[in-house]
Amino acid sequence: MDSIILLMVEPQQKKSVLISIPRDLWVPIPTDLDNSSDHKINEAYSLGIDGRYPNKRVEFKGELGGWNLMKYAVGTVTGIIPKYFIAVDFGGFKKAIDILGGVEVNVPKSYHDAFYPIKGKEMDLCGKSLEEVDALKIKYSGFELEKQFICRYEQIHFDKGKAVMDGETALKYVRSRHGDGDFGRSERQFALLEAIAAKAVSLGAIPKGGKVLDSLISTTQTDLNKSEIKSLLELIGAPESYKKISLHLTEDNVLNSGVGPGGAFILYPKDGKGNFQGIRDLIVNSISSSN
């Protein structure tokens, strides 16, 4: 799972909250009845749909069980159990933005990535012989090895300020990993989400519904049906009138980085692994201070 974002909407207070949850966050997940094992939070969905843990509770099995496990994990971290989920794959993401006719993104800071992967060139040897490749494998590993095959990548650049993006460009903007850290990436994702919402509003897709909204719904996977979506939109009203709060869980506030099993990179609370109270306090304080 590429990105995990919790959205809370408070219609009476005209307030919306976006919380970015790092995919590498280390959390306990109930994989054996009520007994938990630790995993990265982005594994929660896959733990539900596969058979590695046959003793999971019935509500955590299968396709819907995967999303229920993700809701459980998000609730464990934030203290807020999501009622619904909406999932968009990359193909659907591109299609949704193109359905809207592109979006205007307020790029928060200039961004450059010299190593954005070109689809279909993942195994290109870039003119190198097999002997040269073997020699590089001895000298380099990981991303340093990948950087020796420059033809596999393109450079992407975005200047600070407003930029009009189609689906393909927007996908590059939010997927790119080598121009800044995880915080910068979540900041880019939030900027794009705001642009998508603004464009949907300008087209009348929210809260009126209609063909544009129907097309957008077709690009997603969710446990909301169409009538529930329209009811929620009517309850929310005009999202452009809402006060928006954005919160990123990072090493600058509530997280530490460390090493998990097999040397994997993980993030965990500064209060200690499995202790999410500091994260929950940050969320409550961020929301209450905005009143």
N, C-alpha and C positions, 0 to 999 in steps of 0.2 A: 504494500500500500504506500503510495507516494506521499500523500499529505493527509493529515488528520486535523480537522478544524471543528470546534464546537461553536454552534451559533445559539445564542439565547435571545429571545425577543420578549419585551415587556410592553404590550400594547397600551396599557393604561398610563404608563410613565413615558411612553414614546421613546423607548430606549432599546438599542440592540447591542449585543456584546459578541465579539468574535475572539475566540481563544485558540491560538495555534499550539498544538501538542506535538512535540518532536517525535518522529517515528522511532528513534532509538531509545526512547524512555523505557526503563526496565521496570516491569510491573508484574505482580502475582496474578495469574489467570487460573480459574478453576477448571482443571483438566481431568480431575478424578473425583467425581461427585462434588463434595464441598472442599476437597483438598486442592491446593493451588501449587503450581510450579511457575518459576520466573521466566519471562520471555520479553522480547522487545514488543512494545504495544502494537506495532504494525503487523505482528504475527497473529493477532487475535482472530481476525477473520479466517485465516487459513487453518487455524487450530480447530475451528468449528466444522469446516467442510471436509477435512480429511479424516482418516481413520487411525491416526497415531495414538489417540487417547480414547478408546472405546467406552470408558466408564464415565464420560462426561454426562452431566445432567441432560435430560432429553431436550430442554429448551436451548441447549448450546450445541446441538447436533445439526448437521446439514447446512444448506444455504442460508436459511433464516437464522440458524444457530450461530453461524459465523458472525452475522451482524449483531446478534444478541450478545455475543462475547465481546465484540468491539464496544458496544454500549456499556457493558459491565466494566470493561477496563477503563474507559473514559470516566465513568462514574467513580471508580476507585480513586483515580488521580484527582479529579476536580471536586468531588462531592456532589456533582450534578449529574444525574442519570438521564441521558438523552431519551426522549420519548420516541423520536423518529430518526431514521437515517436516510441520507441521499448520497448515492455514490455515482461518480461520473468517471468513465475511463477516458483515455487520451483521445480516442476517436470521437467519442461523444462530446468531449470538451471542445474540440475543434469545430465540430458540427454546430454546437450551441452558439458559439461566437459568430460563425458564418451565417446562421439563421438570423441573428440580430443585425447582420450587415456590418460586422466589425464593431469594435469598441474604442473609446478614447480613454487611455490610461494616463493617470497622473503619476509619472515615474518619479519616485521619491528621491533618487540620486542616480547619477550617471553610472552605467553598468557596462562592463566589458568582460567577455569570456573568450579566450583564444582557443579553447578546446571543447567546443560543442560537437558531439558526435554526429556524423553524417550517416543516416540510415542506409544500410546495405553495404557499408564500407568497413564494418567491424573487423573483418579478417584480412583486409587489404594489406599486402606486404610493402606497398609504397615503393616498388622497384627494388627492394632488397632481396638478396639471394637467401636461400635457406641457411647457408653457412653464416651469413651476416646476422640473421635473426637469432640463431643459436648463440652467437657471441654476445648479442645484446641481452639475451635472457640470463646469461652468466653475470653480466655487469649490472643489470637493472631488474627491478621487480615492481609489481603493482602499477600505480599510475605513472611512475617514472619510466617504466617500460613502455606503457601506452603512448607516452609523449614522444617517443622516438619514431612513431608512425604518424607523422603530421598530416598525411593525406586523408586520414580517417576523420579529420575534424575541420570545422569551419569556425571563423571568428564571428561573434555577434556583439553588437554594441547598441546601447540605448542611452540617449542624452537625458539628463534631468529635465522634467517638464512634461507637457502633454504630448502623447504619441498615439496615433491611430494604428490599431493592430487588427489584422485578420486572424482567423483561427490558428494558422500555422505559426505566425509570428508570436502570438500570445503564448502558444505552447512552448516555444523556445524560451520566451522570457521567464516563465515560471518553472520550467524544468531544469534550466541551466544550473550547474553545481560548482563551477570553478571560478566564478567571479567574486564571490563573497561567501560568508559562512551561512549556517543554518538560519540565523536570525535574519540576515539579509534576504534569504530565499522566502521565508514566511512573510516578510514585509512586502516583497514583490507579489506574492499570492494575494495578500489582502488588498493591495492596490488594484489588482485585476478584478477581484470579486466586487469591489466598489464600482468599477467601471461597468461590469456586466449588469449590476443592479440598476445603475443609472440609465443605461441604454434600454433595459427592459421597461423601466418606468416611462421613458420618453416615447416608447412605442405603444404604451397602453397595455402591455402584457401583464403588469401588476398595477392595481389589484383587479382589473376588469376581466382578465382571462382572455380567451379568444384563440385564434389560430397560432399566433406567435407562442403563447404559453403552451398550447398543445404540442407544438413542435419541440419546444424546450423539454417538456416532460418526456418525450419519446427518446431523448438522449440520455436519460438517467435510469438508475435502478433505485427503488425506494419501497418502503413499507407503507407509504401514503398512497391512497387511491385518488383518482382525479377529483372526486367530490370533496374529499378531505382537504386536498390542496386548495381548492377554490374557497372552502370555508375558512381555512387559515388565512388566506390572502384577504378575505373580507374582514376578518378579525384584526389583522395587522393594519389594514388601511393603507395610507400612502407612506411607503418606507423612506421617501426623501425627507419627510418631516421628523425623522427619528434622530436622536443623539446617538452617535456611533462611538463605541468603545472598543479599542483593539488591544489585545494582550498577548504577548509572546512569552512562552516559558523557555528560558535560556540560562546559560551559565552566568549571565550578568545579574540574574535575580535569584532564582530558587533551585538551580540545578548544578550538579558537578558532573564531570566526565570521568569515565573509568574503563576498565577492561572486563568483559564478560567471558563466559566459557569459550574456549578456543581462540582467545585473543580478540574477540569481537569488540568493537567500540560500542559503549553504552552510555546513557545518561541516567542519573538517579538523583533524588532529592538531596539538597544540602543537609537536611535534617537526618539523613541516613536512608539506606535502601528500605523501601517499603513504608516509609513514614511520609505521607503526603499532606500532613497538616499545614506545613508552610506554604505549599502550593494553593491549598484551599483558602488560607488566610489572605494570600495575595489577591486571589480572585474576588473575594468578598470585599476587601478594602478598595480594590480598583473600581468596583461597581458602586460602592457606597460613597466614595470620594467624588464621584461624578455628579452626585445629586445637587 
